[in-house]
């Protein structure tokens, strides 16, 4: 079973990799994990991906881009 790593290795504030959506513990365990544990990790990744897909992005509640200060005079 191939690793879900996508070579984007950066942890978010919750300790989840922004690339593969595994926790640091799951990443560390992957190499020596039996197939059953790897399937559990992949299921956890799938749940995180579903939550991520439903998470509001950086746009406002109305879907508009966030305001900028471009052109503001100081």
C-alpha positions in Angstrom: 0.0 0.0 0.0 1.7 3.3 -1.1 2.1 6.2 1.3 -0.4 9.0 0.9 2.5 11.5 1.1 2.4 14.2 -1.6 5.7 15.9 -0.7 4.0 18.9 0.9 5.2 18.4 4.4 3.9 21.2 6.6 1.9 20.8 9.8 -1.1 23.1 10.5 -2.0 24.4 13.9 -3.8 21.1 14.8 -0.7 19.0 13.9 -2.1 17.7 10.7 0.0 17.7 7.5 -1.5 20.1 5.0 -0.4 17.8 2.1 -1.5 14.3 3.1 -3.8 15.2 6.0 -2.1 12.7 8.4 -1.1 13.5 11.9 2.6 13.5 12.9 1.9 10.2 14.7 0.3 8.6 11.7 3.2 9.8 9.5 5.7 8.3 11.9 3.8 5.0 12.2 3.2 4.5 8.5 6.5 2.8 7.6 6.1 0.0 10.1 2.4 -0.2 10.3 0.6 -3.4 9.2 -2.0 -3.1 6.4 -4.9 -2.9 8.8 -3.4 0.1 10.6 -2.6 1.8 7.2 -6.2 1.3 6.2 -7.3 3.0 9.5 -5.0 5.9 8.8 -6.4 6.2 5.3 -9.9 6.2 6.7 -8.9 9.0 9.1 -7.4 11.0 6.2 -10.7 10.5 4.2 -12.7 11.9 7.1 -10.4 14.9 7.4 -10.6 15.5 3.7 -14.4 15.5 3.9 -14.3 18.0 6.7 -11.8 20.1 4.8 -14.0 20.1 1.7 -16.9 21.4 3.7 -14.8 24.0 5.6 -15.4 27.6 4.6 -12.5 29.1 2.8 -10.9 32.5 3.3 -13.7 34.2 1.5 -16.4 36.1 3.4 -19.8 34.5 4.3 -21.2 36.0 1.0 -18.5 34.3 -1.1 -16.8 37.5 -1.9 -13.0 37.9 -1.8 -11.8 39.3 1.5 -11.3 43.1 1.5 -7.9 44.5 0.7 -6.3 47.8 1.4 -5.0 48.2 -2.2 -5.1 51.8 -3.2 -5.6 53.0 0.4 -3.9 56.3 1.2 -1.7 56.5 4.3 
